[in-house]
Amino acid sequence: MQSKINIQENILNNLRQLPPKNQQEVLEFTEKLRQRVETTPERLTIRQIAKLPLAQRHEYLAQFIPQTAQDFHNDPELTEFAVLDTAEWDTGND
C-alpha cells in the first residue's frame, strides 16, 4: 500500500496533467467526498457502544433508529416477523 504522501503526490501529479475543465470536475468530486466524510457518523463497534455511558449510548444509537425502522418495514427478511406483532396465534395447545 502506498504511503499517504505518495498518494497525495500522485493525485497532484495527475491533477496537474488534466485540462482546467477536468480539474474543476476533480475539485467538485473531492468537495462532495469531503462533505460526505464530514457528515457520516463515526461507526462504533458493539463493544465500543457497550462501553459508553448509558446516556451517550442512547444518543449514539438514536441516529440509527429511523433507518432501522424503515428497514424493518421494507426488508422482506424482516417484515415476515411483523405478523408476530398483530396476528393472534392458535397453537392448538390451549
N, CA, C and O atoms as CSV, one atom per row, in Angstrom:
chain,resi,resn,atom,element,x,y,z
A,1,MET,N,N,0.844,-1.184,0.000
A,1,MET,CA,C,0.000,0.000,0.000
A,1,MET,C,C,0.882,1.237,0.000
A,1,MET,O,O,1.929,1.279,0.647
A,2,GLN,N,N,0.438,2.236,-0.736
A,2,GLN,CA,C,1.213,3.462,-0.840
A,2,GLN,C,C,1.078,4.280,0.437
A,2,GLN,O,O,0.059,4.223,1.126
A,3,SER,N,N,2.118,5.037,0.735
A,3,SER,CA,C,2.046,5.924,1.883
A,3,SER,C,C,1.155,7.115,1.547
A,3,SER,O,O,0.884,7.404,0.381
A,4,LYS,N,N,0.710,7.792,2.592
A,4,LYS,CA,C,-0.174,8.951,2.417
A,4,LYS,C,C,0.481,10.007,1.533
A,4,LYS,O,O,-0.179,10.598,0.678
A,5,ILE,N,N,1.770,10.245,1.736
A,5,ILE,CA,C,2.487,11.263,0.955
A,5,ILE,C,C,2.545,10.856,-0.516
A,5,ILE,O,O,2.331,11.693,-1.393
A,6,ASN,N,N,2.831,9.581,-0.799
A,6,ASN,CA,C,2.884,9.127,-2.186
A,6,ASN,C,C,1.529,9.262,-2.862
A,6,ASN,O,O,1.453,9.658,-4.025
A,7,ILE,N,N,0.466,8.938,-2.149
A,7,ILE,CA,C,-0.877,9.065,-2.727
A,7,ILE,C,C,-1.161,10.519,-3.062
A,7,ILE,O,O,-1.652,10.824,-4.149
A,8,GLN,N,N,-0.856,11.415,-2.135
A,8,GLN,CA,C,-1.101,12.837,-2.373
A,8,GLN,C,C,-0.267,13.345,-3.549
A,8,GLN,O,O,-0.762,14.103,-4.382
A,9,GLU,N,N,0.988,12.929,-3.613
A,9,GLU,CA,C,1.846,13.340,-4.730
A,9,GLU,C,C,1.302,12.825,-6.057
A,9,GLU,O,O,1.286,13.558,-7.046
A,10,ASN,N,N,0.860,11.578,-6.086
A,10,ASN,CA,C,0.301,11.014,-7.320
A,10,ASN,C,C,-0.959,11.744,-7.742
A,10,ASN,O,O,-1.161,12.007,-8.928
A,11,ILE,N,N,-1.799,12.067,-6.790
A,11,ILE,CA,C,-3.027,12.809,-7.111
A,11,ILE,C,C,-2.685,14.174,-7.683
A,11,ILE,O,O,-3.251,14.587,-8.695
A,12,LEU,N,N,-1.767,14.870,-7.042
A,12,LEU,CA,C,-1.378,16.204,-7.533
A,12,LEU,C,C,-0.731,16.122,-8.908
A,12,LEU,O,O,-1.006,16.957,-9.769
A,13,ASN,N,N,0.114,15.141,-9.125
A,13,ASN,CA,C,0.742,14.981,-10.445
A,13,ASN,C,C,-0.315,14.721,-11.514
A,13,ASN,O,O,-0.277,15.321,-12.588
A,14,ASN,N,N,-1.241,13.840,-11.224
A,14,ASN,CA,C,-2.312,13.567,-12.187
A,14,ASN,C,C,-3.176,14.800,-12.411
A,14,ASN,O,O,-3.555,15.099,-13.543
A,15,LEU,N,N,-3.482,15.502,-11.353
A,15,LEU,CA,C,-4.322,16.697,-11.456
A,15,LEU,C,C,-3.667,17.754,-12.338
A,15,LEU,O,O,-4.336,18.375,-13.164
A,16,ARG,N,N,-2.380,17.958,-12.169
A,16,ARG,CA,C,-1.655,18.978,-12.957
A,16,ARG,C,C,-1.655,18.659,-14.452
A,16,ARG,O,O,-1.515,19.561,-15.278
A,17,GLN,N,N,-1.809,17.398,-14.798
A,17,GLN,CA,C,-1.778,16.995,-16.203
A,17,GLN,C,C,-3.149,17.117,-16.870
A,17,GLN,O,O,-3.263,16.975,-18.088
A,18,LEU,N,N,-4.170,17.375,-16.088
A,18,LEU,CA,C,-5.525,17.484,-16.637
A,18,LEU,C,C,-5.797,18.892,-17.148
A,18,LEU,O,O,-5.224,19.858,-16.643
A,19,PRO,N,N,-6.671,19.015,-18.150
A,19,PRO,CA,C,-7.092,20.343,-18.576
A,19,PRO,C,C,-7.955,20.994,-17.494
A,19,PRO,O,O,-8.525,20.293,-16.658
A,20,PRO,N,N,-8.058,22.324,-17.501
A,20,PRO,CA,C,-8.806,23.036,-16.453
A,20,PRO,C,C,-10.229,22.523,-16.242
A,20,PRO,O,O,-10.698,22.467,-15.105
A,21,LYS,N,N,-10.917,22.152,-17.309
A,21,LYS,CA,C,-12.285,21.661,-17.163
A,21,LYS,C,C,-12.322,20.396,-16.297
A,21,LYS,O,O,-13.178,20.251,-15.424
A,22,ASN,N,N,-11.385,19.496,-16.553
A,22,ASN,CA,C,-11.314,18.264,-15.767
A,22,ASN,C,C,-10.830,18.524,-14.345
A,22,ASN,O,O,-11.234,17.834,-13.409
A,23,GLN,N,N,-9.966,19.516,-14.189
A,23,GLN,CA,C,-9.538,19.893,-12.845
A,23,GLN,C,C,-10.733,20.375,-12.017
A,23,GLN,O,O,-10.824,20.096,-10.822
A,24,GLN,N,N,-11.642,21.097,-12.662
A,24,GLN,CA,C,-12.858,21.559,-11.984
A,24,GLN,C,C,-13.710,20.361,-11.553
A,24,GLN,O,O,-14.270,20.363,-10.456
A,25,GLU,N,N,-13.811,19.346,-12.402
A,25,GLU,CA,C,-14.562,18.136,-12.046
A,25,GLU,C,C,-13.946,17.447,-10.832
A,25,GLU,O,O,-14.655,16.989,-9.936
A,26,VAL,N,N,-12.623,17.383,-10.818
A,26,VAL,CA,C,-11.933,16.757,-9.685
A,26,VAL,C,C,-12.205,17.553,-8.418
A,26,VAL,O,O,-12.461,16.975,-7.362
A,27,LEU,N,N,-12.149,18.870,-8.519
A,27,LEU,CA,C,-12.431,19.725,-7.364
A,27,LEU,C,C,-13.839,19.472,-6.835
A,27,LEU,O,O,-14.027,19.308,-5.630
A,28,GLU,N,N,-14.829,19.441,-7.728
A,28,GLU,CA,C,-16.213,19.207,-7.312
A,28,GLU,C,C,-16.368,17.824,-6.674
A,28,GLU,O,O,-17.065,17.670,-5.671
A,29,PHE,N,N,-15.718,16.829,-7.260
A,29,PHE,CA,C,-15.785,15.481,-6.702
A,29,PHE,C,C,-15.186,15.434,-5.304
A,29,PHE,O,O,-15.779,14.860,-4.390
A,30,THR,N,N,-14.005,16.041,-5.134
A,30,THR,CA,C,-13.353,15.986,-3.824
A,30,THR,C,C,-14.142,16.769,-2.779
A,30,THR,O,O,-14.144,16.396,-1.606
A,31,GLU,N,N,-14.810,17.844,-3.182
A,31,GLU,CA,C,-15.646,18.580,-2.236
A,31,GLU,C,C,-16.832,17.742,-1.783
A,31,GLU,O,O,-17.167,17.727,-0.599
A,32,LYS,N,N,-17.471,17.040,-2.724
A,32,LYS,CA,C,-18.580,16.153,-2.357
A,32,LYS,C,C,-18.100,15.028,-1.449
A,32,LYS,O,O,-18.768,14.680,-0.475
A,33,LEU,N,N,-16.953,14.466,-1.769
A,33,LEU,CA,C,-16.391,13.393,-0.960
A,33,LEU,C,C,-16.075,13.879,0.454
A,33,LEU,O,O,-16.368,13.189,1.430
A,34,ARG,N,N,-15.483,15.058,0.562
A,34,ARG,CA,C,-15.158,15.632,1.871
A,34,ARG,C,C,-16.422,15.886,2.678
A,34,ARG,O,O,-16.452,15.608,3.877
A,35,GLN,N,N,-17.464,16.409,2.045
A,35,GLN,CA,C,-18.730,16.653,2.748
A,35,GLN,C,C,-19.337,15.346,3.236
A,35,GLN,O,O,-19.859,15.285,4.349
A,36,ARG,N,N,-19.275,14.313,2.429
A,36,ARG,CA,C,-19.820,13.015,2.830
A,36,ARG,C,C,-19.075,12.468,4.042
A,36,ARG,O,O,-19.684,11.917,4.958
A,37,VAL,N,N,-17.763,12.623,4.042
A,37,VAL,CA,C,-16.963,12.158,5.171
A,37,VAL,C,C,-17.295,12.951,6.425
A,37,VAL,O,O,-17.370,12.387,7.516
A,38,GLU,N,N,-17.495,14.253,6.277
A,38,GLU,CA,C,-17.804,15.103,7.430
A,38,GLU,C,C,-19.172,14.799,8.023
A,38,GLU,O,O,-19.358,14.940,9.231
A,39,THR,N,N,-20.120,14.392,7.213
A,39,THR,CA,C,-21.480,14.169,7.704
A,39,THR,C,C,-21.764,12.720,8.057
A,39,THR,O,O,-22.820,12.416,8.612
A,40,THR,N,N,-20.840,11.819,7.744
A,40,THR,CA,C,-21.027,10.406,8.066
A,40,THR,C,C,-20.629,10.185,9.516
A,40,THR,O,O,-19.494,10.469,9.900
A,41,PRO,N,N,-21.554,9.680,10.323
A,41,PRO,CA,C,-21.203,9.474,11.731
A,41,PRO,C,C,-20.151,8.376,11.882
A,41,PRO,O,O,-20.092,7.426,11.102
A,42,GLU,N,N,-19.335,8.541,12.902
A,42,GLU,CA,C,-18.329,7.525,13.190
A,42,GLU,C,C,-19.037,6.226,13.576
A,42,GLU,O,O,-19.955,6.229,14.396
A,43,ARG,N,N,-18.609,5.137,12.986
A,43,ARG,CA,C,-19.214,3.834,13.283
A,43,ARG,C,C,-18.429,3.186,14.416
A,43,ARG,O,O,-17.219,2.984,14.320
A,44,LEU,N,N,-19.126,2.874,15.466
A,44,LEU,CA,C,-18.512,2.204,16.601
A,44,LEU,C,C,-18.835,0.723,16.549
A,44,LEU,O,O,-19.847,0.311,15.981
A,45,THR,N,N,-17.964,-0.064,17.147
A,45,THR,CA,C,-18.236,-1.490,17.252
A,45,THR,C,C,-19.223,-1.714,18.395
A,45,THR,O,O,-19.450,-0.819,19.210
A,46,ILE,N,N,-19.800,-2.889,18.450
A,46,ILE,CA,C,-20.719,-3.230,19.532
A,46,ILE,C,C,-20.022,-3.081,20.881
A,46,ILE,O,O,-20.612,-2.564,21.830
A,47,ARG,N,N,-18.804,-3.519,20.969
A,47,ARG,CA,C,-18.057,-3.397,22.230
A,47,ARG,C,C,-17.845,-1.949,22.618
A,47,ARG,O,O,-17.967,-1.595,23.791
A,48,GLN,N,N,-17.526,-1.095,21.634
A,48,GLN,CA,C,-17.338,0.327,21.928
A,48,GLN,C,C,-18.646,0.950,22.402
A,48,GLN,O,O,-18.655,1.754,23.334
A,49,ILE,N,N,-19.744,0.578,21.762
A,49,ILE,CA,C,-21.051,1.104,22.164
A,49,ILE,C,C,-21.375,0.655,23.584
A,49,ILE,O,O,-21.851,1.451,24.395
A,50,ALA,N,N,-21.122,-0.598,23.884
A,50,ALA,CA,C,-21.434,-1.137,25.212
A,50,ALA,C,C,-20.635,-0.444,26.311
A,50,ALA,O,O,-21.095,-0.376,27.451
A,51,LYS,N,N,-19.463,0.065,25.995
A,51,LYS,CA,C,-18.628,0.739,26.988
A,51,LYS,C,C,-19.047,2.178,27.248
A,51,LYS,O,O,-18.609,2.785,28.225
A,52,LEU,N,N,-19.896,2.732,26.375
A,52,LEU,CA,C,-20.344,4.115,26.560
A,52,LEU,C,C,-21.272,4.209,27.764
A,52,LEU,O,O,-21.994,3.261,28.070
A,53,PRO,N,N,-21.254,5.357,28.452
A,53,PRO,CA,C,-22.274,5.569,29.484
A,53,PRO,C,C,-23.656,5.491,28.845
A,53,PRO,O,O,-23.810,5.792,27.661
A,54,LEU,N,N,-24.646,5.096,29.611
A,54,LEU,CA,C,-25.978,4.826,29.076
A,54,LEU,C,C,-26.535,5.995,28.260
A,54,LEU,O,O,-27.069,5.781,27.171
A,55,ALA,N,N,-26.422,7.208,28.761
A,55,ALA,CA,C,-26.969,8.367,28.040
A,55,ALA,C,C,-26.275,8.550,26.694
A,55,ALA,O,O,-26.932,8.831,25.691
A,56,GLN,N,N,-24.959,8.395,26.664
A,56,GLN,CA,C,-24.216,8.528,25.403
A,56,GLN,C,C,-24.565,7.392,24.455
A,56,GLN,O,O,-24.650,7.589,23.243
A,57,ARG,N,N,-24.766,6.211,25.006
A,57,ARG,CA,C,-25.145,5.059,24.190
A,57,ARG,C,C,-26.473,5.326,23.505
A,57,ARG,O,O,-26.617,5.089,22.306
A,58,HIS,N,N,-27.442,5.818,24.262
A,58,HIS,CA,C,-28.753,6.126,23.680
A,58,HIS,C,C,-28.645,7.222,22.629
A,58,HIS,O,O,-29.280,7.144,21.577
A,59,GLU,N,N,-27.843,8.240,22.912
A,59,GLU,CA,C,-27.653,9.337,21.952
A,59,GLU,C,C,-27.028,8.816,20.663
A,59,GLU,O,O,-27.461,9.187,19.572
A,60,TYR,N,N,-26.021,7.967,20.778
A,60,TYR,CA,C,-25.354,7.424,19.599
A,60,TYR,C,C,-26.312,6.561,18.785
A,60,TYR,O,O,-26.381,6.690,17.563
A,61,LEU,N,N,-27.050,5.683,19.457
A,61,LEU,CA,C,-27.935,4.758,18.743
A,61,LEU,C,C,-29.153,5.445,18.138
A,61,LEU,O,O,-29.729,4.932,17.179
A,62,ALA,N,N,-29.556,6.592,18.674
A,62,ALA,CA,C,-30.742,7.300,18.180
A,62,ALA,C,C,-30.631,7.644,16.696
A,62,ALA,O,O,-31.643,7.666,15.995
A,63,GLN,N,N,-29.441,7.910,16.215
A,63,GLN,CA,C,-29.266,8.288,14.805
A,63,GLN,C,C,-29.587,7.145,13.850
A,63,GLN,O,O,-29.840,7.375,12.667
A,64,PHE,N,N,-29.578,5.911,14.358
A,64,PHE,CA,C,-29.820,4.753,13.508
A,64,PHE,C,C,-31.271,4.269,13.553
A,64,PHE,O,O,-31.655,3.400,12.769
A,65,ILE,N,N,-32.068,4.814,14.447
A,65,ILE,CA,C,-33.440,4.340,14.619
A,65,ILE,C,C,-34.299,4.539,13.366
A,65,ILE,O,O,-34.977,3.597,12.955
A,66,PRO,N,N,-34.300,5.727,12.739
A,66,PRO,CA,C,-35.161,5.885,11.550
A,66,PRO,C,C,-34.856,4.882,10.443
A,66,PRO,O,O,-35.777,4.302,9.867
A,67,GLN,N,N,-33.582,4.670,10.139
A,67,GLN,CA,C,-33.233,3.723,9.081
A,67,GLN,C,C,-33.581,2.299,9.486
A,67,GLN,O,O,-34.024,1.507,8.654
A,68,THR,N,N,-33.384,1.970,10.762
A,68,THR,CA,C,-33.716,0.626,11.235
A,68,THR,C,C,-35.211,0.378,11.111
A,68,THR,O,O,-35.632,-0.699,10.689
A,69,ALA,N,N,-36.021,1.377,11.479
A,69,ALA,CA,C,-37.477,1.238,11.365
A,69,ALA,C,C,-37.889,1.083,9.903
A,69,ALA,O,O,-38.757,0.272,9.581
A,70,GLN,N,N,-37.272,1.853,9.031
A,70,GLN,CA,C,-37.585,1.744,7.605
A,70,GLN,C,C,-37.197,0.363,7.081
A,70,GLN,O,O,-37.953,-0.253,6.330
A,71,ASP,N,N,-36.030,-0.119,7.475
A,71,ASP,CA,C,-35.606,-1.458,7.061
A,71,ASP,C,C,-36.598,-2.512,7.548
A,71,ASP,O,O,-36.947,-3.434,6.811
A,72,PHE,N,N,-37.045,-2.370,8.787
A,72,PHE,CA,C,-37.961,-3.351,9.363
A,72,PHE,C,C,-39.257,-3.430,8.554
A,72,PHE,O,O,-39.822,-4.510,8.379
A,73,HIS,N,N,-39.726,-2.274,8.062
A,73,HIS,CA,C,-40.984,-2.265,7.310
A,73,HIS,C,C,-40.816,-2.640,5.844
A,73,HIS,O,O,-41.781,-3.056,5.203
A,74,ASN,N,N,-39.611,-2.500,5.302
A,74,ASN,CA,C,-39.424,-2.690,3.863
A,74,ASN,C,C,-38.601,-3.922,3.477
A,74,ASN,O,O,-38.703,-4.389,2.343
A,75,ASP,N,N,-37.812,-4.441,4.365
A,75,ASP,CA,C,-36.961,-5.580,4.049
A,75,ASP,C,C,-37.758,-6.868,4.235
A,75,ASP,O,O,-38.192,-7.154,5.351
A,76,PRO,N,N,-37.964,-7.652,3.180
A,76,PRO,CA,C,-38.771,-8.867,3.284
A,76,PRO,C,C,-38.285,-9.835,4.363
A,76,PRO,O,O,-39.091,-10.514,4.999
A,77,GLU,N,N,-36.997,-9.897,4.565
A,77,GLU,CA,C,-36.481,-10.802,5.589
A,77,GLU,C,C,-36.859,-10.344,6.991
A,77,GLU,O,O,-36.902,-11.153,7.918
A,78,LEU,N,N,-37.130,-9.062,7.151
A,78,LEU,CA,C,-37.512,-8.541,8.463
A,78,LEU,C,C,-39.022,-8.411,8.612
A,78,LEU,O,O,-39.552,-8.594,9.708
A,79,THR,N,N,-39.722,-8.096,7.520
A,79,THR,CA,C,-41.163,-7.865,7.626
A,79,THR,C,C,-41.931,-9.131,7.957
A,79,THR,O,O,-43.044,-9.047,8.476
A,80,GLU,N,N,-41.373,-10.300,7.675
A,80,GLU,CA,C,-42.093,-11.528,7.992
A,80,GLU,C,C,-42.321,-11.668,9.497
A,80,GLU,O,O,-43.220,-12.395,9.919
A,81,PHE,N,N,-41.525,-10.988,10.301
A,81,PHE,CA,C,-41.717,-11.032,11.742
A,81,PHE,C,C,-42.800,-10.065,12.205
A,81,PHE,O,O,-43.285,-10.181,13.330
A,82,ALA,N,N,-43.187,-9.116,11.360
A,82,ALA,CA,C,-44.215,-8.157,11.736
A,82,ALA,C,C,-45.527,-8.866,12.028
A,82,ALA,O,O,-46.317,-8.383,12.840
A,83,VAL,N,N,-45.773,-9.987,11.392
A,83,VAL,CA,C,-47.002,-10.732,11.624
A,83,VAL,C,C,-47.096,-11.175,13.083
A,83,VAL,O,O,-48.196,-11.340,13.610
A,84,LEU,N,N,-45.987,-11.362,13.716
A,84,LEU,CA,C,-45.997,-11.780,15.118
A,84,LEU,C,C,-46.542,-10.680,16.030
A,84,LEU,O,O,-47.025,-10.964,17.126
A,85,ASP,N,N,-46.465,-9.421,15.577
A,85,ASP,CA,C,-46.954,-8.311,16.380
A,85,ASP,C,C,-48.477,-8.199,16.352
A,85,ASP,O,O,-49.077,-7.701,17.305
A,86,THR,N,N,-49.098,-8.651,15.282
A,86,THR,CA,C,-50.527,-8.377,15.109
A,86,THR,C,C,-51.398,-9.623,15.080
A,86,THR,O,O,-52.571,-9.562,15.449
A,87,ALA,N,N,-50.869,-10.703,14.667
A,87,ALA,CA,C,-51.709,-11.898,14.472
A,87,ALA,C,C,-51.970,-12.587,15.819
A,87,ALA,O,O,-51.127,-12.603,16.717
A,88,GLU,N,N,-53.132,-13.133,15.910
A,88,GLU,CA,C,-53.433,-13.975,17.070
A,88,GLU,C,C,-53.085,-15.387,16.654
A,88,GLU,O,O,-53.450,-15.835,15.567
A,89,TRP,N,N,-52.403,-16.062,17.493
A,89,TRP,CA,C,-51.929,-17.380,17.156
A,89,TRP,C,C,-52.838,-18.444,17.778
A,89,TRP,O,O,-53.351,-18.291,18.886
A,90,ASP,N,N,-53.006,-19.479,17.049
A,90,ASP,CA,C,-53.690,-20.643,17.606
A,90,ASP,C,C,-52.695,-21.783,17.536
A,90,ASP,O,O,-52.458,-22.360,16.475
A,91,THR,N,N,-52.118,-22.097,18.684
A,91,THR,CA,C,-51.092,-23.132,18.722
A,91,THR,C,C,-51.685,-24.528,18.870
A,91,THR,O,O,-50.987,-25.532,18.725
A,92,GLY,N,N,-52.966,-24.575,19.158
A,92,GLY,CA,C,-53.612,-25.869,19.344
A,92,GLY,C,C,-53.303,-26.481,20.686
A,92,GLY,O,O,-53.717,-27.606,20.970
A,93,ASN,N,N,-52.588,-25.764,21.508
A,93,ASN,CA,C,-52.209,-26.284,22.831
A,93,ASN,C,C,-53.017,-25.636,23.950
A,93,ASN,O,O,-52.708,-25.848,25.122
A,94,ASP,N,N,-54.035,-24.858,23.624
A,94,ASP,CA,C,-54.791,-24.136,24.654
A,94,ASP,C,C,-55.762,-25.025,25.359
A,94,ASP,O,O,-56.475,-24.572,26.254
